[in-house]
Every structure is written in C-alpha cells, then in structure tokens.
C-alpha cells in the first residue's frame, strides 16, 4: 500500500500525521508550507486545487478535508476504532470534527491568521480578527467543559484527540495562557503528548513537546 501525506509543520495536518503513526503503516510525507506560498504552487495545486493541507494520497486516491482523511486512515485499521468504538461514539466523533473544522478553525483561527478570506477590505481585518478571537474563547470554554479525562470521545483514543491537540497548541500561538485558563484541556493535552504516535509526529515535524 502506498501512502503519502502532504503537511505543513504545526498546522492542522499534525492530526492525520499522528493518526498515520498510530496505525503503523509506512508512509511518506511531503512538506508543503501554508505560510510561504507553497500551497499555491502549480505542482501542489494540481494535487489539490483547494490549495490547502492536509492532503492524503492512498493508493493513488487523493483525499482532502480532515474529517475525510481521518476516516480513510481509520479504515486502514478498523479494529483500532479511531472513528469511535460504538455507533454513538462514531456520531460524536463526527460531531466534534465537523465543529472543530468549521467553527474553531474555519471561523476562529482563520479569522485571526487569514482575515482576507472573509473580506477584501483591509480596513475590516481587525474587526474580523476580534470576532474570531471571541469565537476561539467561546470554543475553548466549551471544550474545557466537555473534557473529563484522557480522551474526548468514549473511553479510548479517537481521531478527535489529535485534532484537539492542534488547537491547544494554537492557543499558545495566539497568546492564550492555556494552562492557567483551561486546566482540563491542559491535562488532556499533556497526557496525549506522552503517546508514542504523538511523540513520533512531533519529532518528524521538529515540534517541541512543551506546548
């Protein structure tokens, strides 16, 4: 089986990178930065016209969008139940992932880092970023209330967990004192950082394990 993941270090592509280490199949990575214009290069645009990472190539099939990629990786090892151990757990996994993709990332962090996606008028970029920060705060408060243990869904590791870890780290990147404000989220993240698949992905992307 041939598996390739296009990623940008520290981006949301960290989540499927962790999942690939979790399943244990050999895979290749192609670093495609979201910050230096690499995603707009002609070669990458041919692979993904959306010009976004992550992208997964699985035996020649190109798969985009993180929930879809997570599902494809989970299907490689169905006995790992990465999309949930029970039918209701699977529902909750998709509930989490759609909200994290659409609201926390799409409306929150994108509004801070890429306000031009929401308006062509630079004069409103600051107000877009302010609204986005409010969305992130409300989202983190919701996450804090939902987490009550080492896993987000059911009683086992799922695809949601590394995705949540992405946003925990991004909180620090925008200046939020995550440890002080969100103790449950912090305990969850610190526990997850001890997982071998997380350590392996962090090492491959040269990410420090402190935050």
C-alpha positions as CSV (number, residue, x, y, z in Angstrom):
1,X,0.0,0.0,0.0
2,X,1.3,3.5,-0.9
3,X,0.5,6.3,1.5
4,X,1.6,9.9,1.2
5,X,0.7,12.9,3.4
6,X,1.2,16.5,2.4
7,X,1.6,18.5,5.5
8,X,2.7,21.9,6.9
9,X,4.6,21.6,10.2
10,X,2.4,22.7,13.2
11,X,-0.7,23.1,11.1
12,X,-3.9,21.1,11.4
13,X,-2.2,18.4,9.3
14,X,-0.5,17.4,12.5
15,X,-3.7,15.5,13.4
16,X,-3.6,13.0,10.4
17,X,0.2,12.8,10.8
18,X,-0.4,11.5,14.3
19,X,-3.1,9.1,13.1
20,X,-0.7,7.6,10.5
21,X,1.9,6.9,13.2
22,X,-1.0,5.4,15.2
23,X,-2.0,2.9,12.5
24,X,1.6,1.8,11.9
25,X,1.7,1.6,8.1
26,X,4.8,3.0,6.4
27,X,4.1,6.4,4.7
28,X,5.8,9.3,3.1
29,X,5.4,12.9,3.9
30,X,5.7,16.0,1.6
31,X,6.3,19.3,3.4
32,X,4.1,21.9,1.9
33,X,4.1,25.1,3.9
34,X,0.9,27.1,4.4
35,X,3.0,30.2,5.2
36,X,5.5,30.6,2.4
37,X,3.1,30.2,-0.6
38,X,3.9,26.5,-1.2
39,X,0.2,25.6,-1.2
40,X,-0.3,28.0,-4.1
41,X,2.5,26.5,-6.3
42,X,1.3,24.9,-9.5
43,X,2.6,21.5,-8.6
44,X,0.6,21.3,-5.4
45,X,-2.5,23.0,-7.0
46,X,-2.6,20.1,-9.4
47,X,-2.8,17.8,-6.5
48,X,-5.3,19.9,-4.5
49,X,-6.9,22.8,-6.3
50,X,-8.2,24.0,-2.9
51,X,-4.6,24.9,-2.0
52,X,-4.9,23.5,1.5
53,X,-3.2,20.9,3.6
54,X,-3.6,18.2,4.7
55,X,-3.8,16.0,1.6
56,X,-3.7,12.2,1.7
57,X,-2.8,10.0,-1.3
58,X,-3.9,6.5,-0.6
59,X,-3.0,4.0,-3.4
60,X,-3.4,6.8,-5.9
61,X,-6.6,8.2,-4.5
62,X,-6.3,11.9,-3.5
63,X,-8.3,12.7,-0.3
64,X,-8.8,16.2,1.1
65,X,-10.6,17.7,4.2
66,X,-9.5,16.5,7.6
67,X,-12.6,14.5,8.6
68,X,-12.5,12.6,5.3
69,X,-8.7,12.0,5.7
70,X,-9.2,10.7,9.3
71,X,-11.9,8.4,8.1
72,X,-9.7,7.0,5.3
73,X,-6.8,6.4,7.8
74,X,-9.2,4.8,10.3
75,X,-10.5,2.4,7.6
76,X,-6.9,1.0,7.2
77,X,-7.2,-0.5,10.7
78,X,-10.9,-0.8,11.6
79,X,-10.1,-2.8,14.7
80,X,-8.4,0.4,16.2
81,X,-11.8,2.1,16.1
82,X,-10.3,5.5,15.5
83,X,-13.7,6.9,14.5
84,X,-15.4,5.5,17.6
85,X,-15.9,2.2,19.3
86,X,-19.7,2.3,19.2
87,X,-22.2,3.8,16.8
88,X,-23.0,6.7,19.1
89,X,-19.2,7.3,19.6
90,X,-18.8,7.5,15.8
91,X,-21.6,10.1,15.7
92,X,-19.8,12.0,18.4
93,X,-16.5,11.8,16.6
94,X,-18.0,13.4,13.5
95,X,-19.9,15.9,15.6
96,X,-16.6,17.0,17.2
97,X,-14.6,17.0,13.9
98,X,-17.2,19.0,11.9
99,X,-17.4,21.6,14.6
100,X,-13.6,21.8,15.1
101,X,-13.1,22.2,11.3
102,X,-16.0,24.5,10.6
103,X,-16.1,26.7,13.7
104,X,-12.9,26.6,15.7
105,X,-10.6,26.5,12.7
106,X,-12.7,27.9,9.9
107,X,-14.2,30.9,11.8
108,X,-11.8,31.2,14.7
109,X,-8.2,30.8,13.9
110,X,-8.7,31.5,10.2
111,X,-10.2,34.9,11.1
112,X,-7.1,35.8,13.1
113,X,-4.5,34.5,10.7
114,X,-6.3,34.9,7.3
115,X,-8.9,37.6,7.6
116,X,-8.7,38.1,3.8
117,X,-10.8,35.0,3.5
118,X,-13.7,36.9,4.9
119,X,-13.4,40.3,3.3
120,X,-11.4,42.1,0.5
121,X,-11.4,45.3,2.6
122,X,-8.3,45.5,4.8
123,X,-10.0,48.1,6.9
124,X,-12.2,45.5,8.5
125,X,-9.5,42.9,9.1
126,X,-9.1,44.0,12.7
127,X,-12.7,43.6,13.5
128,X,-12.8,40.2,11.8
129,X,-9.8,39.1,14.0
130,X,-11.5,40.4,17.1
131,X,-14.7,38.5,16.4
132,X,-12.6,35.4,15.6
133,X,-10.8,35.7,18.9
134,X,-14.2,35.8,20.7
135,X,-15.2,32.6,18.8
136,X,-12.0,30.9,19.9
137,X,-12.6,31.9,23.6
138,X,-16.1,30.6,23.5
139,X,-15.0,27.4,21.8
140,X,-12.2,26.8,24.3
141,X,-14.7,27.2,27.1
142,X,-16.9,24.6,25.5
143,X,-14.0,22.2,25.0
144,X,-13.0,22.7,28.7
145,X,-16.5,21.8,29.8
146,X,-16.7,18.7,27.6
147,X,-13.3,17.2,28.5
148,X,-13.3,15.0,31.6
149,X,-10.4,12.5,31.3
150,X,-7.7,11.4,28.9
151,X,-10.0,11.0,25.8
152,X,-12.6,13.2,24.2
153,X,-15.0,10.5,23.0
154,X,-15.9,7.3,24.8
155,X,-13.1,5.7,26.7
156,X,-10.5,5.4,24.0
157,X,-8.3,7.3,21.7
158,X,-10.1,8.6,18.6
159,X,-9.3,10.9,15.6
160,X,-10.8,13.8,17.6
161,X,-7.9,13.7,20.2
162,X,-5.0,14.8,17.9
163,X,-7.2,17.4,16.3
164,X,-8.0,18.9,19.7
165,X,-4.2,18.9,20.4
166,X,-3.7,21.1,17.4
167,X,-6.0,23.8,18.8
168,X,-4.5,23.5,22.2
169,X,-1.1,24.4,20.8
170,X,-2.6,27.1,18.6
171,X,-4.0,28.7,21.7
172,X,-0.5,29.4,22.9
173,X,0.5,30.7,19.5
174,X,-2.1,33.4,19.7
175,X,-1.0,34.3,23.3
176,X,-3.6,32.4,25.4
177,X,-2.3,31.0,28.7
178,X,-3.8,27.6,28.2
179,X,-2.5,26.1,31.4
180,X,-3.9,28.8,33.5
181,X,-7.3,29.2,31.8
182,X,-8.1,25.6,30.8
183,X,-6.9,23.0,33.3
184,X,-8.9,20.2,31.9
185,X,-7.8,20.9,28.3
186,X,-4.2,21.2,29.6
187,X,-4.4,17.8,31.4
188,X,-5.8,16.2,28.3
189,X,-3.1,17.7,26.0
190,X,-0.2,16.8,28.3
191,X,-1.4,13.3,28.6
192,X,-1.8,13.0,24.8
193,X,1.8,14.3,24.3
194,X,3.1,11.2,26.0
195,X,1.5,8.9,23.4
196,X,4.2,7.3,21.1
197,X,2.4,8.3,17.9
198,X,2.3,12.0,19.0
199,X,6.0,11.9,20.0
200,X,6.9,10.4,16.6
201,X,4.9,13.0,14.7
202,X,6.3,15.9,16.8
203,X,9.8,14.6,16.2
204,X,9.2,14.3,12.4
205,X,7.9,17.9,12.3
206,X,10.5,19.1,14.8
207,X,7.9,20.4,17.2
208,X,8.8,20.9,20.8
209,X,6.7,18.9,23.3
210,X,6.4,21.8,25.9
211,X,3.2,23.3,24.5
